[in-house]
Amino acid sequence: VAGARLTIGGRKADDDHAVPLLAQDAAMLAARPGRARAADLDTVWFRELQGGRLKALSYSGASTALRTAFAASGLRQAKGARVHDLRHHAGTQILRASKNLKVAQRLLGHASIATTMRYAHALDDDVRAGLEAVAAPPAAPAKPDHQADDPAATGTDE
């Protein structure tokens, strides 16, 4: 499963978009067709109910489940959330983790880096962390281990 990719078709520009997958995600996706057939489902998009029974999941069903989960979370930001917001969240998270607009652009399949720039919003915590990093005094160079315990190596008579 190493080196696996997911190809997404039916996009706005009528082109396919291939996304590299983590091995564990590829393994999970590879198991879905067999699980769907065993449950007599005609789609690999399903959710697992209590007791292990699988139920087919449509886009509108996924949207409803997401809205229900958001409402149950009690988070104010969750009000009015949509399935597409998960894509925005993933793009923001990959950008924050990688600090690389080109990585986020590739993941999201944006033709223009200007589109990806929408994900580059800085939160107050990001700005504060940047200010603290610039304001921090430079770290003193570390002494080699052999000098730390040998007074002769440092030129002192302790």
Buried (B, 14 or more C-beta within 10 A) or exposed (E): EEEBEEEEEEEEEEEEBEBEBEEEBBEEBEEBEEBBEEBEBEEBEBEEEEEEEBEBBEEEBBBEEBBEEBEEEEEEEBEEBEBEBEEBEBBBEBBBEEEEBEBBBBBBBBEEEEEBBEBBEEEEEEEEEEEEEEEEEEEEEEEEEEEEEEEEEEEEEE
